[in-house]
Amino acid sequence: MKRVVMSLAVLLILVGAVAASAGEEHKMHQMEPKEVTLAGEVLDLYCFMNHPDTGMGEGHAKCAKSCINKGLPIGFLSDGVVYLIIGKDHEPAAEMVAEFAGTQSEITGTFVEHHGVKAIEIASIKAKS
């Protein structure tokens, strides 16, 4: 009986240590929001993920605009990193960004990262000059 109680005590200590460690790791992966301006391309994430060879660029612009306007997830590719585009104050971003799909543009907004997902809460977008 003494062995069982001792084993349970050790197990509880280990579980507590793992939980505390996971909590600290979670905090490390949350970054404070910061204002950024990035250059790159607006993507419809459905085609980008399912058709990696053809799901971006000028040749895909018409399809990307259609997918974005249907409400599919929107991304932004900048320097090899894909960011999820989210609207400000829970508003959809499609109207603001669809026309820029497949072209080079510049996006300004608030960068947030949570659990490994990088996102931009969009404030503005314009064609890259």
C-alpha positions as CSV (number, residue, x, y, z in Angstrom):
1,M,0.0,0.0,0.0
2,K,2.8,2.3,0.9
3,R,4.3,1.8,-2.6
4,V,1.0,2.6,-4.3
5,V,0.7,5.9,-2.4
6,M,4.3,6.8,-3.1
7,S,3.8,6.0,-6.8
8,L,0.7,8.2,-6.9
9,A,2.5,11.0,-5.2
10,V,5.3,10.9,-7.7
11,L,2.9,10.7,-10.6
12,L,1.0,13.8,-9.3
13,I,4.2,15.7,-9.0
14,L,5.2,14.8,-12.5
15,V,1.8,15.8,-13.9
16,G,2.0,19.1,-12.1
17,A,5.4,19.8,-13.5
18,V,4.4,19.0,-17.0
19,A,1.3,21.2,-16.7
20,A,3.3,24.1,-15.3
21,S,5.9,23.6,-18.1
22,A,3.2,23.6,-20.7
23,G,1.7,26.8,-19.3
24,E,5.1,28.5,-19.5
25,E,5.7,27.3,-23.0
26,H,2.2,28.6,-24.0
27,K,3.1,32.0,-22.7
28,M,6.4,32.0,-24.7
29,H,4.5,31.3,-27.9
30,Q,2.1,34.2,-27.4
31,M,3.6,37.4,-28.7
32,E,2.5,40.9,-27.9
33,P,0.6,42.4,-30.8
34,K,2.7,44.9,-32.8
35,E,2.1,47.1,-35.9
36,V,3.7,45.9,-39.0
37,T,3.9,46.6,-42.8
38,L,4.7,43.6,-45.0
39,A,5.1,43.3,-48.8
40,G,3.8,40.1,-50.5
41,E,0.8,38.5,-52.0
42,V,-2.8,37.9,-50.8
43,L,-3.7,34.2,-51.1
44,D,-6.8,32.2,-50.8
45,L,-5.5,29.5,-48.4
46,Y,-7.7,26.7,-49.8
47,C,-6.0,26.7,-53.2
48,F,-2.6,27.6,-51.8
49,M,-2.7,24.5,-49.5
50,N,-4.4,22.1,-52.0
51,H,-2.7,23.2,-55.2
52,P,0.8,24.3,-54.2
53,D,2.1,24.5,-57.7
54,T,-0.7,26.6,-59.1
55,G,-2.5,28.1,-56.1
56,M,-0.9,31.6,-56.2
57,G,0.4,34.3,-58.5
58,E,-1.1,36.2,-61.4
59,G,-2.4,33.1,-63.2
60,H,-4.4,32.2,-60.1
61,A,-5.7,35.7,-59.3
62,K,-9.2,35.2,-60.7
63,C,-9.8,32.0,-58.8
64,A,-8.3,33.4,-55.6
65,K,-10.6,36.4,-55.8
66,S,-13.6,34.1,-56.2
67,C,-12.5,31.8,-53.3
68,I,-11.9,34.8,-51.0
69,N,-15.3,36.3,-51.9
70,K,-16.9,32.9,-51.1
71,G,-15.6,33.3,-47.5
72,L,-12.6,30.9,-47.7
73,P,-9.7,31.6,-45.4
74,I,-7.3,34.4,-46.6
75,G,-3.5,34.4,-46.2
76,F,-0.6,36.7,-47.0
77,L,2.7,35.4,-48.2
78,S,5.6,37.6,-47.3
79,D,9.3,36.5,-47.4
80,G,8.3,32.8,-47.4
81,V,6.0,33.1,-44.3
82,V,2.2,32.8,-44.6
83,Y,0.1,34.9,-42.3
84,L,-3.6,34.5,-41.8
85,I,-5.4,37.7,-42.6
86,I,-8.1,38.6,-40.1
87,G,-10.5,41.6,-40.1
88,K,-10.4,44.3,-37.5
89,D,-13.0,44.1,-34.8
90,H,-14.4,40.7,-36.0
91,E,-15.3,42.1,-39.4
92,P,-14.6,40.1,-42.5
93,A,-11.5,41.0,-44.5
94,A,-12.6,39.7,-47.9
95,E,-14.0,43.0,-49.3
96,M,-10.8,44.8,-48.4
97,V,-8.3,42.3,-49.8
98,A,-9.9,40.3,-52.6
99,E,-8.9,42.7,-55.4
100,F,-5.3,42.3,-54.4
101,A,-5.2,38.5,-54.8
102,G,-2.4,37.3,-57.1
103,T,-0.6,40.6,-57.2
104,Q,2.2,42.1,-55.1
105,S,0.8,44.4,-52.4
106,E,1.7,46.0,-49.1
107,I,-0.4,45.2,-46.0
108,T,-0.4,47.1,-42.7
109,G,-1.9,45.9,-39.6
110,T,-1.4,44.3,-36.2
111,F,0.8,41.1,-36.1
112,V,-0.3,38.5,-33.6
113,E,0.9,35.0,-33.0
114,H,-0.8,32.4,-30.9
115,H,0.0,28.6,-30.7
116,G,2.2,28.9,-33.8
117,V,-0.4,30.6,-36.0
118,K,0.8,33.9,-37.3
119,A,-1.9,36.5,-38.3
120,I,-2.3,40.0,-39.4
121,E,-5.3,42.0,-38.2
122,I,-5.6,44.2,-41.3
123,A,-5.7,47.9,-41.1
124,S,-4.9,48.8,-44.8
125,I,-3.7,47.3,-48.0
126,K,-2.4,48.9,-51.2
127,A,-0.7,47.8,-54.4
128,K,3.1,47.6,-54.0
129,S,4.8,50.5,-55.7
